[in-house]
Amino acid sequence: MFTSLSPLSFFPVTPVLSVIVFCQVALVLLLALSCLIQSNGAGNVCDLGRRPSSRPHSVSILEFGAVGDGKTLNTLAFQNAVFYLKSFADKGGAQLYVPPGRWLTGSFNLTSHLTLFLEKDAVILASQDPSHWQVADPLPSYGRGIDLTGKRYMSLINGYMLHDVVVTGDNGTIDGQGLFWWDRFNSHSLKYSRPHLVEFVSSENVIVSNLTFLNAPEYTIHSVYCSHVYIHRVTANTSPESPYTVGIVPDSSDNVCIQDSTINMGYDAISLKSGWDEYGISYARPTANVQIRGVHLRAASGSSISFGSEMSGGISDVVVLDAYMHNSLSGIAFRTTKGRGGYIKEIDVSNIHMVNVGTAFLANGSFGTHPDSGFDENAFPLVSHIRLHDIVGENISIAGDFFGTEESPFTSVVLSNISLSMTNSGSPDDDSWRCLYVEGSSESVVPEPCYELMSFESSYGRAEAL
């Protein structure tokens, strides 16, 4: 019989030695626990994403009379197929298969435990007839439509209070044919606010992957009041001239991952939001625990990544890393205004490459409009604990515009390891940084930032140094 020997059995055991060993073991356990806790934070939310699970049942849209000629309206076929597949929710779920073809449809809803799969060369085409789009009440955290007061058109593909839903394929395409809607917006002839291409409301465990999205009327993918949203390997394109089109919009949602995607939009590529003024404050649902990584972004008249300006429910714990931003009016923007309330805090942006960007960093405390006259003028937003580091840029016009407000200055803005090649470097009118009502610190930043971002050693900066 063998006797189990402790490593300590080879040494004389004394009370002092026992205490030392106990403390060392406790320290190791605490470090391990700390790593475990950190692994579940915003920095690792993408690692928690899962691949779409196979469904035990599958049907083709052809079985419901759909015709993929690009002319026949297939709204009823999609609606009937989803209604039929609801019966498989307690049997492991089901897949709706869309074969190659051009499938014209109006708006339709998905169901839980469903995979919508678009085969290669399958194109879902959005109808350009407004009567084929259902109309919905405004979101409670907004109080009105985005474009107009009152109601809004429902998105082309909708999910409401769903669980375990997947929209994926073999690089199939969903085309919003948005030119019709853009013209209506520009001519002020909309009856209701424009629809989005895909929208999930109050849903959880959502996956969107391996698809191409074209010509969204307004937003391409909108997740609002959702948890555990995983967006992976998607391409989203609209015309650079398309008015206020936005790519991916996590809105009052948590545990969101956006990765390995290419987004080219008329306005913002990715925009994080959480409600509008008194409606967002009342609804009180923040956007939190978001990771964005491995993305290629272009925002012709907006920002590659923006925070707000509708951020009244709060935005926090966001990690952006490994992003390429190009041909954008601004790279990273923080937008808010008096009356918003809420906060933008605990944001970490790193490993960014910018090319042909107007303003690399924009923080504006007087941006945007109000939904109505009911906002609280004393609801001042908080913008704090923003860290921008390990960033390079080429052909940049303005390094940074930071304009807070006297009532609520931006604080704890930390810049480090940033090198921007400016278009007007060395010229007499070189004005690379412009700052007002902002406090922060910086290290190894070229061109040298404004005084407000050099002279204040924020508590966030000190914490990072420890």
N, C-alpha and C positions, 0 to 999 in steps of 0.2 A: 504494500500500500504506500502510495506516495503522499507526502505531506506538502501542502501548498505553502510556499515561502513568500513572504512579503519582501520587497527590496530592502525594507528597513531592518529585516531580521539579521542582515549582515553587519549592522552597526549597533553600538550600544544605544539603547533608547533612553533618553532623558526627558524630563518634562519640558525643558526649553526646546529640544529638538522636535518634540511632538507638536508644540505650538507653532513652530516655524513651518513644519510640513503641512499642518492643517491650514495655515494662512495661504500657503502656496497653492494648495488644492482649491481652496475657496476662490482665490484670484482667477485660476484657470476656468473654473465653472462660471464665474461672473463674466469673464471675457467671452466664453462660448455663448452664454445667454444673450450678451450684448450683440454678438454677431447674428444670432438667430432673430433677434428683434429687428435689427437693421435690414435683414434679408427680406422682411415683409413690408418695408417702407416703399416710398415712391420710387427710389432708385432701382427697385427690383420688380416692380409690378409687371413688366413685360415678361420676366422669367416665370411668372405664375400663369401666363397665358397658355392655352391648350390648343391643340389642333382639333379641327372639326371631327367629331366622332361619327362613325358610320351608322346609318339608320337601317333598321331591319326591314323597312318597307319603302318602296319607291314607285312613283308613278310619273308618267310623262304628261306634259301639258297637252300633247296630242290626243290623249284619251278623253279630254274634255272639250274637244271640237276646235281647238285653236288652229289657226292658219298663219304660217310664218311668211307671208308675202309682203309685209310692210304696209299693207293697205287695209286688211280686215281688222276690225276692232276686236280685241281678245279680252276685254275687261271681265266679261261674264265668265269666260273660261278660267281665268286666274282666280276669280272669286269662288267659283264652284270647286275648283281643285283644292283650295285652302280649306273650304268648308268640309270637304270629304276627308281631308287629312287630319282634321281635328280629332276624328275618332281613333287615331293611332297614338294620341298623346300619352295614354297610360300603357302603351304596348311598345315602348322604346322610341316612339317618334317615327317620323317619315321624311322622305325626300321628295321634293317636286323638281323634276328634271326638265330643263328647257334645252331642246336640241338645237343644232344650227338652224338659222333662219332669222327673219326680222319680225318681231312679235310686237305689234302695235297694241297699246293698252292705255286706259285711264288709271286712276289711282285704285289701289287695292291693299288689303290688310293681310298680314301674316298671322301665324298662330304659334303657340308654344311648342317646343320639341319638334321644330321643323327646320329642314335644310332646303333652301332655295339654291339649286345648282344650275349654273349656266355653262353649257358646253362651249368649247372653242368655236368661234364664228356664230355663236348665239348672241343676238342683240335684242334687248327689250327696249322698245321705242315708246317714248311718252307721247301721248296724243297732244295735239296743239289746239284742240277744241276745249275751251274752259268748262263746257257742260259735262265733260268726261272726268272732271276733277271734283271730288267731294269737298264740301266746305265745313270748316271746324271752328269752334270757339277759340279765342286767343288763349295762349298759355297763361296760367294763373300768375306766374312770376314775371310776366310782361304786361298784362292788363290790356293789351291791344296787339294788333299785327305789327310786324316790323316796318312795312312800307306805309300802311294806312291804319287809321283807327278802325276798330271793329274786327270782323272775322278774318280768317285766312284760308286759303286753299290748302287742303291736305296734301301731303307729300305723295309722290308717285308710289313708293313702297313704304308701308307703315307698319309699325309694331307698337301696340299699346298694352301695357301691363303683361308683358310676355316674360317667359323664362326659357332659357336654352334655345336660342334661335340663331341660325347660321345663314349668312348670305355669301355664297362663294361660287367657285367654278374653275374652269380650265382657261382662265383669262377671257371669259365672256365679257360682254359690254352692256352697260345700262346707259342709254342716251336720253337726256332730258329734252333735247331739241329746244334749248332755251331761248333761241333768237326771238321767237314769238313773244315770250314773256319780257325779254329785255326791251324790245320795241314798245311794248305796252307800258313798261315802267318809265322809259324815257319820254313817252308822249303823254304821261299822266292819265292814261286811260284804263288803269286797273280797277276792277270792281272790288277785289279783296287783295290782301297781301299775297305776294308770290309764293308758290309751293317750293318745297325742297325736293331733292331727288330721293333720298332715303332718310327716314326719321324713326327713331325709337323713343318712346315716352314711357317712363316709369317701368322700365324693363331691366332684367339682370341676366348675366351670362350671355352676352351678345358677341358674335364673331362676324366680322366682315373681312374677306380675304380673297386674293387672287382674282381680282376683277378690274376692269377699266370703266371709269365713269366719265361721261362726256356731257358738256353743255347743261349743267344744272341751272334751273331757273333762278335759284338763289343760293342756298347751301347745298353741298353735295351729300355729306353725311352728318346728320344732327342727332346727337344722343342727349336727351334732356331728362333729368330726374332718374338717371340710370346708374347701375352699379356693375362693375366687372365687364367692361367693354374692351374688346381686343380687335384692333384694326391693323391688318398685316398685309404687306405686298399688294397694295392697291395703287392704281394710277388714276388721277383725277385731273381733267383738263377742261378749261373754258377759254374763250377768246380773251386776249388782254383788254379788249374794249368792253367786255361784258360788265354791266353796272353792278357793283357791290355783290359780286359772286364770291362765295367763300368755300373753301374746301372742306375741312373737317372741323366740327364745332362741338367739343365737349362742353355741355351746358348744365350746370347744377348736377354734375355727375362725379362719381368717385371710382377709384381703381380703374383707370383708363390707360390703355397702352396704344400708342400709334408708332409703328415701326416699319422700316424697309419699304417706304412708299415714296412716290413722286407726285407732287401736287403743283399745278400751274393754274393760277386763278387771276381773274380780273381785279379782285380786291385783296383779301387776306387768304393765305394758304391754309394756315391753322389758326383758329381763334378760340380762346378759352373764355367762357362767359358764365354768369350765374344770376341773371335776372336784372330787371330795370327799375331803378328808383324804389318808390314805396312798395311796389308789387314784389320786387325781389327781396327787399328787407322783410316784408311780411311773410313771404314763403320760406325764407331762411334755409335754403338748401345750397350749400357751397359746392364748388368744384374743388376736389382735393385728391391727392395721391395719383398724380398723372405722370407718366413717363413718355417722352417723345424722343426717338432715337433712329439713326440711320435713314434720315429723310432728305430728299432733294426738293427744294421749295422755290417757287417764283410767285411774286405778288405784284402785278403790274402797277396798280395804283394804291396799294395798301402795304401790309407788312407780311413778311414770311411767317412770323409767329407773333400773334398779338394777345394781350391780356386785357379784356374789356372791349369797349368801354362799359358794356352792361355787365357789371360785376357786383351788384348790390348784395348778393348772398355770400360773397367772399370767394376768393381763389387762393389756394395755399398748397404747399408741398408738391411742387412741380419740378421735375428734372428734365432738362433738354440737353442732349448730348449727341455728338457725331452727326451734325447737320450741315448740309451745303445749301447756301442761300444765294440766289443770283437774280439779277435783273429785276430788283424789287425797289419800290419807293423807299421802304425802310426794312431793316432786318428784324429787329426785336423791338416791339412796342408795348408800353404799359400805358393804358388809356383810362381816364376817369374824369369826373367833374364834380363840382359841388352839388349836393342833392343825391348822389349815388349811395352814400354810406358804404358799408362793406369794407373789404380789404383785399389787397394783393400782397402776399407775404410768403416767405420761405420758398423762394424761387432760385434754382441753381441752373445756370446755362454754361456749358463748356464744350470744348472741342468743336468749334464752329468755324467754317470757312465761308467767307462772303466774297462775292465778285460782282462788280457793277451794281452797287447798292447806294441809294441816295443818302440816307441817314442810317448809320449802323445801329445806334441805340436811341430810342425815342421814349421819353416818359413825359406825358402831358396831363396835367391836372385840370385842364379846362377843355376837355374834348367831348364832343357828342351833344345830343339833344335830350329832351325829357319826353316821356310818353304823354304827359298832360300837365296841368297846373297844380296837381296835388302833391308834388314832391316837397320834401322838407329841406328848406334852404340851409338848415344847420346840420344836415346829415353829411358830414365830411368823411371822405374815404381815407383809409390808411394804406399807404404804400411803404413797405419796410422789409428789411432783410432780403435784399436782392443781391445775388452774387453772379457776376459775369467774369469768366476766366478762360484762359487758353483759347483765344480767339484770334484769327488772322483775317485780314481783309485786303482786297485789291480793288483799285479804282473806286474808292469811297469818297463821296462828296462832303459829308459832315460826319464826324466821329460820333458825337452825341448831343442831343437836345434833352435837357432835364429841366422841366418847368413844373415844380410843385405849386402849392398855394400857400399864402401867408398863414391861413387857418390850419392847414394840415400839410406841412412840408414832407417831402420824401426823405426817409431816414435809412441809415444802415445800408447804403449802396456800396458794395465792395467790388472793385475792379482789379484784376491781376492778370499778368501774362497776356497782354493784348497788343497786337501789332497791326496797325492799319495803314495801308499805303493810300495817301490822299490824292485826289485829282488836282487839287490846287496847292499842294505842299510847297512852302517857301514863297508863295506869292504875298504881296503886301496886304491883301484882304483875306488872308488865311484866318478863318474863324472856325476851327475844327470842333470846338466844344462850346456849348452855350448852356449856362446853368442859372437857375433861380429857385430859391426855396428848396434846396436839396442838400443833404449832408451825407458824407461817406468817406471812404479811404481808397487808396489805390497803390499799386506796386507794379513796376515793370510794364508801364502803359505808354505806347507810342501811337500818335502824338500825345504829348503831356496833357492830362485832363485839366479842367478848370479848377480854380482854387478850392471851391466847395467840395470837390471830390479828392482833395489832397490833404486838407488840413484837419479833418475830423476823423478821429480813430473810434469808429463805432464799436459797440459792445459785440456786434456780430463778427467784426473783423478780429477783435481780441479773442473771441471764442475760437475762431478758426485757427488762430496762431498757437493756441494752447495744445 
